[in-house]
């Protein structure tokens, strides 16, 4: 199974599993992960960080956009310019594609949805985080026959990076 999806509730450690997996070395990986933007002890948004050093705002409180998720304005242009392009580059040159995350914010971009599908269809390995619940697109990704879904919980998150490394090296 070359397509691995990590799901779980917000704050369960999905991104932590991905960053720990990548730290285990030996992976020729491309793509992106997300990080919280914090002001003091308050989360004010999220940013996209590519594995080759680019970054953009994903969503932020006060960001003016016609796309909103809760209190966050979504930067669809940033998703397309940074996240989707990182997946495209990984498709062309890497063995492992990292997508953190396939969620409501990112899926406002048609370009992002298309490149995610291309990644999952490619003969490469994909490790992605995906919303626990989502729209038709998210549910269709989770329903694919070529994906293995792992639930990230406080009980599983510490063992998953090594387990996934083992699965990917088979």
C-alpha positions as CSV (number, residue, x, y, z in Angstrom):
1,X,0.0,0.0,0.0
2,X,1.8,3.1,-1.2
3,X,-0.9,5.7,0.0
4,X,-1.0,6.3,3.7
5,X,-3.6,8.6,5.3
6,X,-3.4,9.8,8.8
7,X,-6.7,10.9,10.4
8,X,-7.7,12.0,13.9
9,X,-9.1,14.9,15.8
10,X,-7.5,18.3,15.7
11,X,-4.5,18.3,18.1
12,X,-4.2,14.5,18.0
13,X,-0.6,14.7,16.6
14,X,-1.0,14.0,12.9
15,X,1.6,16.6,11.9
16,X,3.9,15.4,14.7
17,X,3.7,11.8,13.3
18,X,4.7,13.2,9.8
19,X,7.6,15.3,11.1
20,X,8.9,12.4,13.3
21,X,8.6,10.0,10.3
22,X,10.7,12.4,8.1
23,X,13.3,12.6,10.9
24,X,13.8,8.9,10.7
25,X,15.9,9.6,7.6
26,X,16.3,7.7,4.4
27,X,13.3,9.3,2.7
28,X,13.6,11.2,-0.5
29,X,10.6,13.3,0.3
30,X,8.9,16.4,-1.0
31,X,5.6,18.2,-0.3
32,X,4.5,20.2,2.7
33,X,3.3,20.3,6.3
34,X,1.4,22.8,8.3
35,X,2.2,24.6,11.5
36,X,0.2,26.8,13.9
37,X,0.8,30.5,14.0
38,X,0.6,31.6,17.6
39,X,0.6,35.0,19.3
40,X,1.4,34.3,22.9
41,X,-0.7,31.3,23.9
42,X,-3.4,31.9,21.3
43,X,-3.6,30.2,17.9
44,X,-4.1,32.9,15.3
45,X,-3.7,30.9,12.1
46,X,-1.7,28.2,10.2
47,X,1.2,28.4,7.8
48,X,2.3,26.0,5.0
49,X,6.0,24.9,5.1
50,X,7.4,23.0,2.2
51,X,10.1,20.4,2.6
52,X,12.3,22.5,0.3
53,X,12.0,25.7,2.3
54,X,9.1,27.8,1.0
55,X,6.3,29.0,3.2
56,X,3.0,30.8,3.0
57,X,0.1,31.7,5.2
58,X,-2.7,29.0,5.0
59,X,-5.3,30.8,7.1
60,X,-5.3,33.5,9.7
61,X,-7.7,35.4,11.9
62,X,-8.4,38.7,10.2
63,X,-7.2,37.5,6.8
64,X,-9.6,38.9,4.2
65,X,-10.9,36.1,2.0
66,X,-14.2,35.0,0.5
67,X,-13.2,31.6,2.0
68,X,-13.7,31.2,5.7
69,X,-13.3,28.3,8.1
70,X,-14.6,29.4,11.5
71,X,-12.7,32.6,12.5
72,X,-9.9,32.0,9.9
73,X,-9.8,33.6,6.4
74,X,-8.2,31.1,4.0
75,X,-5.4,32.1,1.6
76,X,-6.3,30.0,-1.4
77,X,-3.6,31.7,-3.5
78,X,-1.0,30.6,-1.0
79,X,-2.3,27.0,-1.1
80,X,-1.9,27.0,-4.9
81,X,1.4,28.9,-5.1
82,X,3.1,27.0,-2.3
83,X,1.4,23.7,-1.3
84,X,0.1,22.6,-4.7
85,X,3.4,23.5,-6.4
86,X,5.4,21.5,-3.7
87,X,3.3,18.4,-4.4
88,X,3.9,18.9,-8.2
89,X,7.6,19.2,-7.7
90,X,7.6,16.1,-5.5
91,X,5.6,14.2,-8.2
92,X,8.4,15.0,-10.6
93,X,11.5,14.2,-8.5
94,X,10.8,12.5,-5.1
95,X,9.9,9.0,-4.0
96,X,7.7,10.1,-1.1
97,X,5.1,12.9,-1.3
98,X,4.0,14.5,2.0
99,X,0.7,16.3,2.2
100,X,-0.3,17.8,5.5
101,X,-3.3,18.2,5.2
102,X,-6.2,17.3,2.9
103,X,-8.7,19.5,4.8
104,X,-11.4,22.0,4.3
105,X,-9.1,25.0,4.0
106,X,-6.8,23.4,1.4
107,X,-9.7,21.9,-0.6
108,X,-11.2,25.3,-1.5
109,X,-8.5,25.2,-4.2
110,X,-9.5,23.1,-7.3
111,X,-5.8,23.0,-8.3
112,X,-4.9,21.5,-4.9
113,X,-7.6,18.8,-5.2
114,X,-6.3,17.9,-8.7
115,X,-2.7,17.6,-7.6
116,X,-3.6,15.6,-4.6
117,X,-5.5,13.2,-6.9
118,X,-2.5,13.0,-9.2
119,X,-0.2,12.2,-6.3
120,X,-2.4,9.4,-5.0
121,X,-2.6,8.0,-8.6
122,X,1.1,8.1,-9.1
123,X,3.4,5.1,-8.6
124,X,5.0,6.8,-5.6
125,X,4.3,6.7,-1.9
126,X,2.1,9.4,-0.3
127,X,1.8,10.1,3.4
128,X,-1.0,12.6,4.0
129,X,-3.1,13.8,6.8
130,X,-6.8,14.1,6.2
131,X,-9.7,15.6,8.0
132,X,-11.7,13.2,10.2
133,X,-14.9,14.3,8.5
134,X,-15.2,16.2,5.3
135,X,-16.9,17.0,2.1
136,X,-17.5,14.7,-0.9
137,X,-13.9,15.1,-2.1
138,X,-12.4,14.2,1.3
139,X,-14.7,11.2,1.8
140,X,-13.9,10.0,-1.8
141,X,-10.1,10.1,-1.0
142,X,-10.7,8.1,2.2
143,X,-12.9,5.6,0.3
144,X,-10.2,4.8,-2.3
145,X,-9.1,1.1,-2.5
146,X,-5.4,2.1,-2.7
147,X,-5.2,3.9,0.7
148,X,-4.5,2.7,4.2
149,X,-5.9,4.8,6.9
150,X,-4.3,5.1,10.4
151,X,-6.0,6.8,13.3
152,X,-3.8,9.1,15.3
153,X,-4.6,9.3,19.0
154,X,-2.5,10.1,22.0
155,X,-2.1,6.3,22.4
156,X,-0.9,5.7,18.8
157,X,1.0,8.8,17.9
158,X,4.4,7.8,19.5
159,X,4.5,4.3,17.8
160,X,3.2,5.4,14.4
161,X,6.3,7.0,12.9
162,X,8.4,3.8,13.2
163,X,5.5,1.7,12.1
164,X,4.9,3.8,8.9
165,X,8.7,3.9,8.2
166,X,8.6,0.1,8.2
167,X,5.5,0.0,5.9
168,X,7.1,2.5,3.5
169,X,10.4,0.6,3.3
170,X,8.6,-2.7,2.3
